[in-house]
Amino acid sequence: MAYEVLTAFFLEAGFLGVMLFGMNKVGKKLHFAATAMVALGTLVSATWILSVNSWMHTPVGFEMGANGQFLPGPSWWDIVFNPSFPYRLLHTVTASYLTVALVVGGVGAWHLMKDRTNIHARKMFSMAMWMAALVAPTQIFVGDMHGLNTLEHQPAKVMAMEGHFDSHPEGAPLILFGIPNSAEKRIDYALEIPKASSLILKHDHDAPMAGLDTIPDENEPPVGIVFWSFRIMISIGFAMLGLGAWSVLARMRGKLYDWTLLHRAALIMAPSGFVAVIAGWITTEVGRQPFVIYGLMRTADAASPLDAPAVAASLLAFVLVYFAVFGVGVWYIMRLMAKVPHAGELDAKHGDTGPIRTAGITPGPTQNPGGKETLPTEAPVEKEPV
């Protein structure tokens, strides 16, 4: 985590203020560079954090000290590039990009529902829908690869995700929905597709699949939580895929900016990426239980020897600080999203439409503001009345 602070945190913190508040204070090239640095910093930050987290799922390259500590082995790179790291990094980063695209698409759709002629809202919506159409199927493919990696290294987690309490020697069904009954070791009211789980996970519909009956009860993850969080993530993922396909159809018919139902769907889907990401992390982390370092250290054994008041005080401090920072951030971002994208800012381009004040006259919203010679190059100066 020290590498994350040194290589990413300072990079993000140094340029974030320029990106958020420097649009009218620095040149466009410097503002773009600051934005690129923030993006790079977040990517580097995610890389180090996910490397650490992935090692806890697939621990390799370590040695056990005399006092039971986990010590680095001959090569740090074995630890950094552990077996699940590439898949988890790609899956998480792709999810982040898709989440942001849906937020941008939702904001663009909101403004298009108010004014379909707004070229800036059109650009937002078009770019976001391209992202959804291209990245959603990519994310599903990456997620499938991650699932196969998880099956290899953490089979109990996949058993809980699939709801397979029993082994299936001749092909396992894909349980779409049902109610996990951990006490009776079964899925009640299961709606399933015969042998589809073996086809997806083993690429053979007759491939045998082990179940939780092969895992000691004390090593089983909480099936109910993992089962449902996984289905929430998958359902939202396919809803994103559907939205992207719908946008492609609308684009092909020249109706991308005219179909109100599509805009409403994009608006509804705007926060869905956050829900999917949270559901995915619940699946990953709860599915690792009862271990904090998979197969080596149980969560109960990793608890620090601190008194409850000390833990409560630090937790309360974190909650208060993070809620304050997060609340201010959300408030500021919501204000930005509520502003109508409009033409007429400084350095407007020829062909932009929208109200521009020229010689004290405000043209109608559908009029062209004119050629370059009529566009303002600097902020207008208000004259005092004579």
C-alpha positions in Angstrom: 0.0 0.0 0.0 3.0 2.3 0.4 3.7 1.9 -3.3 0.1 3.0 -3.9 0.6 6.2 -1.9 3.9 7.0 -3.4 3.0 6.3 -7.1 -0.7 7.2 -7.2 -2.1 9.1 -4.3 0.1 12.2 -4.7 -0.4 12.1 -8.5 -4.2 12.2 -8.1 -4.3 14.7 -5.3 -1.9 17.1 -7.1 -4.0 17.3 -10.3 -7.5 16.7 -9.1 -8.0 20.4 -8.1 -6.8 21.5 -11.5 -9.2 19.1 -13.2 -12.2 20.1 -11.2 -11.7 23.9 -10.8 -9.1 24.9 -13.3 -11.1 24.9 -16.6 -11.2 28.7 -16.8 -7.9 29.2 -15.0 -5.4 27.2 -17.0 -5.0 26.5 -20.7 -6.9 23.7 -22.4 -3.8 21.7 -22.9 -2.8 21.9 -19.2 -6.3 21.1 -18.1 -6.4 18.0 -20.4 -3.0 17.0 -19.1 -4.2 17.3 -15.5 -7.3 15.2 -16.3 -5.1 12.5 -17.9 -2.9 12.5 -14.8 -5.9 12.0 -12.5 -7.0 9.1 -14.8 -3.5 7.6 -14.7 -3.3 8.0 -11.0 -6.5 6.2 -10.3 -5.5 3.4 -12.6 -2.1 3.0 -10.8 -3.9 3.2 -7.5 -6.4 0.5 -8.5 -3.5 -1.6 -9.7 -1.7 -1.7 -6.4 -4.9 -2.0 -4.3 -6.2 -4.9 -6.4 -2.8 -6.6 -6.3 -2.9 -6.7 -2.5 -6.5 -7.8 -2.5 -5.9 -10.5 -5.1 -3.0 -11.9 -3.1 -5.4 -12.4 -0.2 -7.5 -14.5 -2.5 -4.7 -16.4 -4.2 -1.7 -16.2 -1.9 1.7 -17.1 -3.5 5.3 -16.2 -3.3 5.5 -16.0 0.5 7.3 -17.7 3.4 6.1 -18.3 6.9 8.2 -16.7 9.6 9.0 -18.3 12.9 6.3 -16.3 14.7 3.7 -17.1 12.1 4.0 -14.0 10.0 3.7 -14.0 6.2 7.0 -12.9 4.8 7.9 -12.2 1.1 9.6 -14.9 -0.7 12.5 -14.7 -3.2 10.5 -12.5 -5.7 8.2 -9.7 -5.0 6.8 -10.0 -8.5 5.3 -13.4 -7.7 3.3 -11.6 -5.0 2.3 -8.7 -7.1 1.3 -10.7 -10.1 -0.5 -13.5 -8.2 -2.9 -15.8 -10.2 -6.1 -13.9 -9.8 -4.6 -10.3 -10.1 -4.8 -9.9 -13.9 -8.4 -11.0 -14.1 -9.6 -9.0 -11.0 -7.8 -5.8 -12.3 -9.3 -6.0 -15.8 -12.7 -6.9 -14.4 -12.7 -4.1 -11.9 -11.3 -1.3 -14.1 -13.7 -2.2 -16.9 -16.6 -2.1 -14.4 -15.4 1.4 -13.4 -15.3 2.7 -17.0 -18.8 1.2 -17.6 -20.1 2.8 -14.4 -18.9 6.2 -15.4 -20.3 5.8 -18.9 -23.8 5.0 -17.6 -23.7 8.1 -15.3 -22.7 10.3 -18.3 -25.4 8.7 -20.4 -28.0 9.2 -17.7 -27.1 12.9 -17.4 -27.2 13.3 -21.2 -30.5 11.5 -21.4 -32.0 13.8 -18.7 -31.1 16.9 -20.6 -32.2 15.4 -24.0 -35.6 14.8 -22.4 -35.8 18.5 -21.8 -34.3 19.7 -25.1 -33.5 17.2 -27.9 -31.8 19.9 -29.9 -29.0 20.4 -27.4 -25.9 19.4 -29.2 -23.8 19.1 -26.1 -26.3 16.7 -24.5 -26.4 14.8 -27.7 -22.6 14.4 -27.7 -22.7 13.2 -24.0 -25.4 10.7 -24.8 -23.8 9.4 -28.0 -20.4 8.8 -26.4 -21.9 7.1 -23.4 -24.0 4.8 -25.5 -21.0 3.9 -27.7 -19.2 3.0 -24.4 -22.1 0.9 -23.2 -22.5 -0.9 -26.5 -18.8 -1.8 -26.7 -17.8 -2.2 -23.1 -20.8 -4.1 -21.7 -20.2 -7.3 -23.8 -16.4 -6.9 -23.2 -17.2 -6.9 -19.4 -19.3 -10.0 -19.6 -16.5 -11.8 -21.4 -13.9 -10.6 -18.9 -16.2 -11.6 -16.1 -16.5 -15.1 -17.5 -12.7 -15.4 -17.6 -12.5 -14.2 -14.0 -15.1 -16.8 -13.0 -13.1 -19.6 -14.6 -10.0 -18.4 -12.7 -12.1 -18.3 -9.5 -13.3 -21.9 -10.1 -9.7 -23.0 -10.4 -8.4 -21.3 -7.2 -11.5 -20.8 -5.0 -14.0 -23.5 -6.0 -16.1 -23.0 -2.8 -16.9 -19.5 -3.8 -18.2 -20.6 -7.2 -20.2 -23.3 -5.5 -21.9 -20.7 -3.4 -22.4 -18.4 -6.4 -24.1 -21.2 -8.3 -26.0 -22.5 -5.4 -24.6 -26.0 -5.8 -25.0 -27.6 -2.4 -24.8 -31.1 -4.0 -22.2 -32.4 -6.5 -23.4 -33.2 -10.0 -21.4 -36.0 -11.6 -23.2 -35.8 -14.9 -23.5 -32.1 -15.5 -24.7 -29.3 -13.1 -27.8 -27.1 -13.7 -27.7 -23.3 -14.0 -29.9 -22.1 -11.2 -31.4 -18.8 -12.4 -33.3 -18.0 -9.2 -34.3 -19.6 -6.0 -34.1 -19.3 -2.2 -31.0 -20.7 -0.6 -31.7 -22.9 2.4 -28.4 -23.4 4.1 -30.0 -25.3 7.0 -31.3 -28.0 4.7 -28.5 -27.7 2.1 -30.7 -27.0 -0.9 -32.1 -24.2 -3.1 -35.9 -23.9 -2.6 -38.2 -23.1 -5.5 -35.2 -23.3 -7.9 -35.7 -22.2 -11.5 -32.9 -23.9 -13.4 -31.6 -24.8 -16.8 -30.3 -28.5 -16.8 -26.5 -28.9 -17.3 -26.0 -25.2 -18.3 -23.7 -24.5 -15.4 -21.3 -27.2 -16.6 -21.5 -25.9 -20.1 -20.6 -22.4 -18.9 -17.9 -23.3 -16.4 -16.4 -26.4 -18.0 -17.5 -25.9 -21.7 -19.0 -29.4 -21.5 -22.6 -29.9 -20.6 -21.8 -33.4 -19.1 -18.8 -32.2 -17.1 -19.0 -33.2 -13.4 -19.2 -30.3 -10.9 -18.4 -30.6 -7.3 -20.7 -29.1 -4.7 -20.6 -27.8 -1.2 -21.1 -31.3 0.1 -17.3 -31.7 -0.6 -16.4 -28.8 1.6 -16.4 -29.0 5.4 -19.2 -27.0 6.9 -16.9 -24.7 8.8 -15.2 -23.7 5.5 -18.4 -22.9 3.6 -19.0 -19.2 2.7 -22.4 -17.7 3.5 -24.3 -19.1 0.5 -27.4 -16.8 0.7 -25.5 -13.5 0.5 -23.1 -14.7 -2.3 -25.9 -16.4 -4.3 -28.0 -13.2 -4.4 -25.2 -10.6 -4.8 -23.9 -12.6 -7.7 -27.3 -12.6 -9.4 -27.8 -8.9 -8.8 -24.4 -8.2 -10.5 -25.2 -10.5 -13.4 -28.7 -9.1 -14.0 -27.5 -5.6 -14.1 -24.7 -6.6 -16.4 -27.2 -8.0 -18.9 -29.4 -5.0 -18.5 -26.4 -2.8 -19.5 -25.9 -5.1 -22.5 -29.5 -4.6 -23.5 -29.2 -0.8 -23.1 -26.2 -0.8 -25.4 -27.9 -3.0 -28.0 -31.0 -0.8 -27.9 -28.8 2.3 -28.5 -27.2 0.7 -31.5 -30.6 -0.1 -32.9 -31.7 3.5 -32.3 -28.5 4.8 -33.9 -28.9 2.7 -37.0 -32.4 4.0 -37.4 -31.4 7.6 -36.8 -33.5 7.9 -33.7 -30.8 8.0 -31.0 -31.9 11.4 -29.8 -35.6 10.9 -30.4 -36.6 7.8 -28.6 -37.9 8.9 -25.2 -38.1 5.4 -23.9 -34.4 4.9 -24.5 -33.6 8.1 -22.7 -35.7 7.1 -19.8 -34.1 3.7 -19.7 -30.6 5.3 -19.7 -31.7 7.6 -16.9 -32.9 4.7 -14.8 -29.7 2.8 -15.5 -27.5 5.8 -14.5 -26.7 4.5 -11.0 -26.8 0.8 -11.9 -23.1 0.6 -12.3 -22.5 1.5 -8.6 -25.0 -1.2 -7.6 -23.3 -3.8 -9.8 -19.8 -2.9 -8.5 -21.0 -3.1 -4.9 -22.7 -6.4 -5.5 -19.6 -7.8 -7.2 -17.4 -6.9 -4.3 -19.8 -8.5 -1.9 -19.7 -11.6 -4.0 -15.9 -11.5 -4.0 -15.3 -10.8 -0.3 -18.1 -12.7 1.3 -17.3 -15.6 -1.0 -13.8 -15.7 0.4 -15.1 -16.3 4.0 -14.4 -17.7 6.5 -10.8 -16.8 5.4 -9.1 -13.4 5.3 -6.1 -15.1 3.5 -7.7 -17.8 1.5 -7.0 -21.3 2.9 -4.3 -20.0 5.3 -5.7 -17.5 7.8 -9.3 -17.4 9.1 -11.0 -14.1 9.5 -11.6 -14.8 13.2 -7.8 -15.3 13.7 -7.0 -12.0 12.0 -8.9 -9.8 14.4 -6.6 -7.3 16.1 -6.5 -7.5 20.0 -8.2 -4.2 20.6 -10.9 -3.3 23.0 -14.3 -2.6 21.7 -14.3 1.1 22.7 -11.1 1.7 20.7 -12.5 0.0 17.6 -15.8 1.9 18.0 -14.0 5.3 18.3 -11.9 4.8 15.2 -14.8 3.4 13.2 -16.9 6.4 14.2 -14.2 8.8 13.2 -13.8 7.1 9.8 -17.6 7.2 9.2 -17.9 10.9 10.1 -14.9 12.0 8.0 -15.8 9.9 5.0 -19.5 10.8 5.0 -18.5 14.5 5.2 -16.0 14.2 2.3 -18.3 11.9 0.3 -21.3 14.1 0.9 -19.6 17.3 -0.3 -18.3 15.4 -3.3 -21.7 14.1 -4.2 -23.3 17.5 -3.7 -20.7 19.2 -6.0 -21.1 16.5 -8.7 -24.9 16.7 -8.6 -24.7 20.5 -9.1 -22.5 19.9 -12.2 -24.9 17.4 -13.6 -27.9 19.6 -13.1 -26.4 22.4 -15.2 -27.7 22.4 -18.7 -25.0 21.9 -21.3 -25.1 25.0 -23.5 -23.4 26.8 -26.3 -22.1 30.4 -25.9 -19.2 29.7 -23.4 -16.0 31.4 -24.2 -14.3 30.3 -27.4 -17.5 28.9 -28.8 -17.1 27.2 -32.2 -18.7 28.2 -35.4 -21.9 26.3 -35.9 -22.9 26.0 -32.3 -26.5 26.9 -31.5 -27.9 28.4 -28.5 -28.3 31.9 -26.9 -25.3 34.1 -27.2 -25.3 37.8 -26.2 -24.0 39.8 -29.1 -24.4 43.6 -29.1 -27.0 43.3 -26.5 -29.3 41.0 -28.5 -30.2 37.5 -27.4 -31.0 35.3 -30.4 -33.6 32.6 -30.2 -32.4 29.1 -29.2 -32.6 27.7 -32.7 -30.6 30.5 -34.4 -27.0 30.1 -35.4 -24.8 32.5 -33.5 -23.0 33.5 -36.7 -19.5 33.4 -38.0 -16.2 33.7 -36.1 -16.2 37.4 -36.4 -19.4 37.6 -34.3 -18.4 35.2 -31.6 -17.0 36.6 -28.3 -13.3 35.8 -27.7 -13.3 37.1 -24.1 -15.9 37.7 -21.4 -18.2 40.6 -22.3 -17.8 43.8 -20.2 -20.9 45.2 -18.7 -21.3 48.9 -19.5 -22.6 51.3 -16.9 -25.9 53.0 -17.9 -25.4 56.5 -19.2 
